[in-house]
């Protein structure tokens, strides 16, 4: 459980803040008893064409750039954007 892992990790400098934040979000949602870790909402989008697939893949790959974590999508260690840029990512993927 994520909450347990955070609670037991005394080396995590943001431990108190994370627990406070997850509890705060949990109290806002009547479907939760205590904590909320994942964002609520599920809005499936049909991937009906190659253009739509490319658009969604670009969106996912650019999230770390938008968040300010990296300058280019392929610089994010955990992204398949590395494979699409010609580098090798952490796991084997099939390019679309």
N, C-alpha and C positions, 0 to 999 in steps of 0.2 A: 504494500500500500504506500502511496506517495506521501501521504501525511505522516505516516509512521516513520518513513525514511528521513523526512525532513526533521521530525521531532527528535530522532535519535542521533542525527549528525550534528554534533556540537561544534564542528569545524566550519559549518556553513555560516558565514557572516550575516546573511539575510534571513536566518531561521525565524526569528520573531516576526519580522515584517511579512514573510511568506505565509506563516500560519495565521497572522492577523488578517491579511488580505483574503485568503481562501475562506476563512470563517465569515468575514464581512460579506463576501459575494454569496456564500451559502445562505445567509440570513435573508438576503434579498429574494431568494427563489423558494417558493413554497414547496417545490418538489424535493428539496434537500432537507436532511435532518440537521446537518452541521456545516459541512464544507462544500465548496464548489471549486473544482479544479479546472474542468473543461468549460469552454464557452458554450452557452446554450444555443441551440438552433441547428437545424439540419435543412439545408436548401439544396437538394440534388439538382444538378444541371445535366441535361442530356448532351452527350458528346456526339452530335449527329453528323459532324463533318470534320475533315482534317483541319480546316481553318479554326473551328471552335476548339479542337484538341490543342492546336498550337497556341492559341490565345490563353487557354487555361494553364498550359505548361509554362509559358512565359510568365504568367502571373505568379505561379508557385515559385519559379526560379528567381524572380525579382523580389520576393518578400524579404530576404535578408538585406538586399540593397536598400529597399524602402525603409527598413528598420534602422539603417545606418551601421550595420554590423560589418559590411564589406563594401568595396567599391564596385565589384563586378560579381555577377551571379556565380561564376565558376570559382571564385575565391572562397566561397562558403564550403567548408570541409564536408558537411553532411548533405550536400545537394547533388542531385544527378546532373545539374548544369555542368559540372566538371566533365562528365562523359560527353555531353552534347558539344562541348567546346574542344573536344579532342584529347582531354586528359583522362586519367583513370580515377574514378570515384572509389569510395570505400567498399561498395558492393557491386556485384555484376548486375547490369541492367540490360534490357532489350530496348534499343532506341526505337521510338515511334516514327 
